[in-house]
């Protein structure tokens, strides 16, 4: 979960930076020609920024995927152990009940010979 939060934080930070930069550019007291040149340079840098963002998102997705797989593997191991323990306990109870029944004939179910 912390990987998801850090990814969200980094994404929000990046989006906030872009919005803040654009707002600053548009509200800056520059001449129109200077602002247009600056916007052109910024637009030229957008593909690189998008590539960096894409790499960051991919890295976060890979980390999240690895974490999910580790958690899933751990869950499967615990589930197998629990099933094995339950099966073993059931076998022991069944054996104990059979042993008890052999030693105590009064615990055996009654046999009715006159049922037809």
Secondary structure, 3 states (H helix, E strand, C coil): CHHHHHHHHHHHHHHHHHHHHHHHHHHCCCCHHHHHHHHHHHHHHHHHHHHHHHHHHHHHHHHHHHHHHHHHHHHHHHHHHHHHHHHHHHHHHHHHHHHHHHHCHHHCCCCCCCCC
